[in-house]
Amino acid sequence: MIQTFKNAFKSKEVRNKILMTLLLVAIYRLGSFIPIPGLTISTELKDTLSSGFFGVMSAITGGALANGTLFAIGISPYINASIIVQLLTVAIPPLERLARQGDEGRKKLTKITRFATLILATVQAVGILFAYQGAGILNYHLFGTGNDPVPEWIVFIFVALILVAGACLCMWIGERITEYGISNGMSLLIFVGILATAGQQIIQVISSIIENGWTSGGWELLGFLGMTIIIFAFIVLVDKAERKITVQYAKQIKGNKMYGGQSTNIPIRVNGSGVLPLIFAFALTSFPELLFNTFWAGQYWVTWYTAYLGTQSYVYPVMLTLFIFLFAFFYQQVQFNPVEVSKNIQNNGGFIPGIRPGQPTAEYLTKVIQRITFYGALFLAIIAFVPTILFRAIGADTIGLLNTFSATGMLIVVSVALEFDKALEQQLMMKYYKGFLK
């Protein structure tokens, strides 16, 4: 990766893309420090919105949610809208036809995704405002303490508009990174937010160690960093793992030329669905608790649900694991169609050694995909729980580092880093090919 960066800065075109990416990321981080009028930033706000479901959202935004800043919602509405539209393209025929229309169809799907982002951002802004109201940090003196208080509904509308505008601006920044920079802009913004949150928390621990001595968290910090490196290495190992299915193409003579005869392979990744099943499972299991505590906080049945079915209950890990497996197999069917792949192989004169073309090939691919998906889902389930158990065992929770890297966050960080390195290599390869053609 280091050598890739060195080669990238030697190329003017790639270097400009990297600088553009850094500039847009800097703008994103700047927006995470701009306070919203109508909110009183206090320790109470940070403590309330730095745990549970809101804690994960705050970590993704680099602490913007807990600090009540312009980018408090961040890029999550666009990510959710993209996932929803992608899934609907499989279930709704008109959207499926748009997906097959090339660039024109993708432009229309992008517009639909943007409208869905606006709707989701509005809903999310209302939910966050209820959380802010519950924390008692809404400031009804929008234009200074010397003026009369503004009605509550005006404060709600004002703050909600700013939150939605911040989410739309994050969407614009992410799209510009994808268009003019390196790698996928949306993933990169989440990556930067998670690293920013982790960096801030680690700096606080180091400051505490300097002030109060090594016994105030030094060994816990070393254990946390060492365990994080080991878990990252495990994630990279599984993320790079793949099953290669050999495909042999028969020789064909057309006119005076011979075609085919070569052997290739179909690479099937163990974790082909990436972090999406984990995100879906977490969102589905956490959303009821978020909804109940937002609108019906304090009710007896809400307290019962939180205690026995909520994120801190013993039932939650079982539900989360089941949903991870469910979404892993569902997303595998969306991504890979064994029947379609089998037809393409047969139409091009290919076959898998030892397997007859046609239906037997489709059945063989289905069996292989299901086995690999099972191990990929098992890996996601392990990542969902084991890091938290290990961090608690070494005492990371006692110094506030348990939520620094959530299970989803750790997987996102590694996946996006590998994706960025791959995108950078592709940019360099395109540059070399252009130079060769000239």
Summary of the structure (lengths in Angstrom):
residues: 438
radius of gyration: 24.7
end to end distance: 27.7
largest distance: 90.7
contacts: 1390
relative contact order: 0.11
helix: 73%
strand: 6%
